[in-house]
Amino acid sequence: MTLPRRFPLLLGAAMLAAISAGPVLAEPPVIVLINPNSNAEATKSMADLARGVAGDRAVIVERTNEGVPALLTTPQDMENAAKGVAAIGQQAAKEPGVAAVIVAAFSDPGLDALRESVTGIGLYGIGEAAFHEAARDGRPFSIVTVTPDPGLIESFRLRAEALGYGSQYRGVTVTPGDPKELVKDPTALDAALTDAVRQAVAEKQVSAIIMGGGPLSAPALRIQDKVGVPLVVAVSAATAAALSDLAAGK
């Protein structure tokens, strides 16, 4: 078959265009943030916070766990939420481009189940990441939270011990009042958290404080300038950990 005389010209033009266009840039990895409670507004707030940390290094996709309370306040709540979180995470792991999943509740419900069933992507819990960040450089730390349930508070101590931070962990300070009502009023929530942080610093002599709960991430940013110690924002800590591992090829 004889090619048209103009074929070399067309081929050359196509090659020149391809070279001029430069290399094809890879799509940024996707990080799926799962809110284990059913509060879609809280999901968006936490996802927006993660987006602020990620910038253009990753795409943050948000998912909300349905069929559970809008605020998880007891160990039973966490247990009930874990099944839905695991199902959402397992589905996300099958989706194109997903490189990591973040479980965005402080007790990390469903994280262990995901680690048993999902491979090939990064799996992070905001509670675990917050402990690592708070304990950095050996500093003593405590937790401020709105949930007074004794079982939940004991689970924080057990987590600190399991992660090897028992000697640095100085316990929990809880805001007064009904947590479900408190989180509905940002002004009251900020005031209560500020008082609790100052109380923790005075009584526990800590160098960092974890804000114990995904929905407390945004308030932590609002009150940081009012308190004298670093506030560890759990969602930010988990997002930073995921980005660091992705950059390192882990």
C-alpha positions in Angstrom: 0.0 0.0 0.0 1.3 3.4 -0.9 0.9 6.1 1.7 -0.1 9.6 0.7 2.7 12.0 0.2 1.4 14.2 3.0 1.5 11.3 5.6 5.0 12.0 6.8 4.0 15.7 7.3 1.0 14.7 9.3 3.0 12.2 11.4 5.7 14.7 12.1 3.1 17.3 13.1 1.5 14.8 15.5 4.8 13.9 17.1 5.7 17.6 17.5 2.4 18.2 19.2 2.9 15.3 21.5 6.4 16.5 22.4 5.2 20.1 22.9 2.4 19.0 25.3 5.0 17.6 27.7 4.6 14.5 29.9 1.1 13.4 31.0 0.7 14.3 34.6 -0.5 11.6 37.0 -3.8 12.3 38.7 -3.4 13.1 42.4 -4.2 10.2 44.8 -7.6 10.0 46.4 -7.9 9.9 50.2 -11.4 8.9 51.4 -12.4 10.4 54.7 -15.1 8.4 56.5 -17.1 10.1 59.3 -18.2 7.2 61.5 -21.2 9.2 62.8 -24.2 10.3 60.7 -23.7 14.1 60.9 -23.2 15.1 57.3 -22.3 18.7 58.3 -19.5 17.3 60.5 -18.3 15.2 57.6 -18.0 18.2 55.4 -16.2 20.2 58.1 -13.6 17.5 58.6 -13.2 16.9 54.9 -12.7 20.6 54.3 -10.0 20.6 57.0 -8.3 17.7 55.4 -8.4 19.5 52.0 -6.7 22.4 53.6 -3.9 20.2 54.7 -3.7 18.2 51.5 -3.8 21.1 49.0 -3.1 19.8 45.5 -1.3 16.8 46.8 -4.4 14.6 47.1 -8.1 14.7 46.4 -10.2 14.3 49.6 -13.5 12.4 49.1 -15.9 12.4 52.1 -18.3 9.6 53.2 -20.8 9.6 56.0 -21.8 6.6 58.0 -25.6 6.2 58.0 -27.9 4.5 60.6 -25.9 5.6 63.7 -26.2 8.6 66.0 -25.0 12.0 64.9 -22.5 12.0 67.8 -20.8 8.9 69.1 -20.5 9.2 72.9 -20.2 5.6 74.3 -18.2 2.5 73.5 -21.5 0.9 72.3 -21.9 3.7 69.8 -18.4 3.1 68.6 -19.0 -0.6 68.2 -22.3 0.0 66.4 -20.5 2.4 64.0 -17.6 0.1 63.2 -19.5 -2.2 60.9 -20.6 0.6 58.7 -17.2 2.2 58.6 -15.6 -1.1 57.6 -18.1 -1.6 54.8 -17.5 2.0 53.5 -13.8 1.5 53.7 -13.8 -1.8 51.9 -15.9 -0.4 49.1 -13.6 2.7 48.8 -10.5 0.5 48.6 -12.0 -1.0 45.3 -12.5 2.4 43.7 -10.0 3.8 41.1 -7.4 6.1 42.4 -8.0 5.6 46.1 -4.7 5.5 47.9 -5.8 5.9 51.5 -8.7 5.9 53.9 -9.0 8.0 57.1 -11.4 6.9 59.8 -12.5 10.2 61.3 -13.7 9.5 64.8 -11.3 9.6 67.8 -11.8 6.0 68.9 -11.1 4.8 65.3 -14.1 2.5 65.0 -13.7 0.0 62.2 -10.0 0.7 61.7 -8.9 -2.7 63.0 -11.5 -4.5 60.8 -10.3 -2.5 57.8 -6.7 -3.5 58.5 -7.7 -7.1 58.6 -9.6 -7.0 55.3 -8.0 -4.3 53.1 -4.5 -4.3 51.6 -2.7 -2.1 49.1 -3.8 1.3 50.5 -3.0 3.3 53.6 -5.4 3.0 56.5 -5.4 5.7 59.2 -7.4 6.6 62.3 -7.5 10.1 63.5 -7.2 8.9 67.1 -4.1 6.9 66.5 -2.5 9.7 64.4 -3.3 12.2 67.1 -1.5 10.1 69.8 1.6 9.8 67.6 1.7 13.6 67.0 1.0 14.6 70.7 3.7 12.3 72.0 6.3 13.5 69.5 9.7 14.2 71.1 8.6 12.6 74.4 6.3 15.5 75.5 3.6 14.9 78.1 0.1 15.2 76.8 -3.5 14.9 77.7 -6.9 14.8 76.0 -9.8 17.3 76.1 -13.1 16.0 75.0 -16.8 16.6 75.3 -17.8 12.9 76.0 -17.8 11.9 79.7 -18.5 8.2 79.3 -16.2 6.3 81.7 -15.8 3.4 79.3 -14.8 5.7 76.5 -12.3 7.6 78.7 -10.8 4.3 79.8 -10.4 3.3 76.2 -8.2 6.4 75.7 -5.9 5.3 78.5 -5.7 1.8 77.0 -4.9 3.3 73.6 -2.0 5.3 75.0 -0.6 2.2 76.7 -1.0 0.1 73.6 0.9 2.7 71.5 3.7 2.9 74.0 2.9 6.3 75.4 1.6 5.4 78.8 4.3 7.3 80.7 3.5 10.5 78.7 -0.2 10.3 79.0 -1.8 12.5 81.6 -5.5 11.7 81.3 -8.6 13.4 80.2 -10.4 16.7 80.9 -14.1 16.7 79.9 -16.2 19.8 79.2 -19.3 20.1 81.5 -22.9 19.6 80.2 -24.6 17.4 77.6 -22.2 16.9 74.7 -25.0 16.5 72.2 -26.3 20.0 73.1 -22.9 21.6 73.4 -21.8 20.7 69.8 -24.9 22.4 68.4 -23.7 25.8 69.6 -20.2 26.8 68.3 -19.8 29.7 70.6 -20.6 27.7 73.7 -18.5 24.8 72.5 -15.5 27.1 71.9 -15.8 28.6 75.3 -16.1 25.2 77.0 -13.2 23.8 75.2 -11.0 26.8 76.0 -11.8 26.5 79.7 -11.1 22.7 79.6 -7.7 23.2 77.9 -6.7 25.8 80.4 -7.7 23.5 83.2 -5.7 20.7 81.7 -2.6 22.8 81.4 -2.9 24.0 85.0 -3.6 20.6 86.5 -1.7 18.2 84.4 1.4 20.1 83.4 1.2 19.0 79.7 3.0 20.2 76.7 0.4 19.3 74.1 -3.3 18.5 74.2 -5.3 16.3 71.8 -8.7 17.5 70.9 -10.6 14.2 71.4 -13.1 13.9 68.6 -13.3 14.5 64.9 -16.0 17.2 65.3 -13.6 19.1 67.7 -11.1 19.6 64.9 -12.5 22.9 63.6 -13.1 24.3 67.1 -9.5 23.5 67.9 -8.3 25.8 65.1 -10.6 28.5 66.3 -9.3 28.5 69.9 -5.6 27.7 69.3 -4.6 31.3 69.8 -6.4 31.5 73.1 -4.4 28.8 74.8 -0.8 28.3 75.7 0.0 24.8 74.3 -0.2 23.2 70.9 -3.6 21.6 70.2 -3.3 18.4 68.2 -6.0 18.4 65.6 -6.8 14.8 65.0 -8.0 15.1 61.4 -5.0 17.2 60.4 -2.6 14.7 62.0 -4.1 11.8 60.1 -4.1 13.7 56.8 -0.5 14.7 57.3 0.5 11.1 58.1 -1.3 9.8 55.0 0.4 12.4 52.8 3.8 11.7 54.3 3.5 8.0 53.6 2.2 8.6 50.0 5.1 10.9 49.3 7.5 8.2 50.6 5.8 5.6 48.5 4.5 3.6 51.4 
